[in-house]
């Protein structure tokens, strides 16, 4: 056994090894949703600033996860916490879709690193309660395993989000997939909120139906907002030359 002081202990028992392997698998599985948020958030940054934005955003999010760990179990049973969090994720999904849509490539405005970090941290903390609980459960009270699990999520998320942000430039369809994934996550959080579960007792088919609705809904709403944005910009700036009356009627 290795005593690391306040960091806990490393004891090479079967329980420790199972917890160690479980945390690695959990981080691999759960890194995906968070990586999608980060990749979409930094996509509007200049290419040379993306890695810095990814590392800073992921690092800040993980530090806050350590704090969240101590309150995660209590947060999950408070009504409306997951409901509001799910609604926030849906809003972020639509916002990132509109800002990163392929059609807007030439006219989108680049964010600052701080703006990207803010979106990353808010989305990560909103989505990470279940993730933190999974790691906390696998660590079985071992503080070293808990910190290991939270720390390990940084390179997983950084690598995955960096790869995704690059692929989004080459294959814009990934932006649609990313928005759809966030829509599903938001729908799942809403339908698993204690208030919704205790009040409506939604069957499994309804939960999946709502997730599917939001999976498609964020893209549809994003498309509507893009059209509205283009029409408003056209009314305000695109018609500097007066159009003859006959042309308007046609």
Secondary structure as GFF3:
##gff-version 3
##sequence-region A 1 250
A	DSSP	beta_strand	2	3	.	.	.	ID=ss1
A	DSSP	three_ten_helix	5	7	.	.	.	ID=ss2
A	DSSP	beta_strand	9	10	.	.	.	ID=ss3
A	DSSP	alpha_helix	14	42	.	.	.	ID=ss4
A	DSSP	alpha_helix	47	69	.	.	.	ID=ss5
A	DSSP	alpha_helix	72	76	.	.	.	ID=ss6
A	DSSP	alpha_helix	81	100	.	.	.	ID=ss7
A	DSSP	three_ten_helix	102	104	.	.	.	ID=ss8
A	DSSP	alpha_helix	113	127	.	.	.	ID=ss9
A	DSSP	alpha_helix	129	139	.	.	.	ID=ss10
A	DSSP	alpha_helix	143	170	.	.	.	ID=ss11
A	DSSP	alpha_helix	173	191	.	.	.	ID=ss12
A	DSSP	alpha_helix	194	200	.	.	.	ID=ss13
A	DSSP	alpha_helix	204	233	.	.	.	ID=ss14
A	DSSP	pi_helix	234	238	.	.	.	ID=ss15
A	DSSP	alpha_helix	245	249	.	.	.	ID=ss16
###
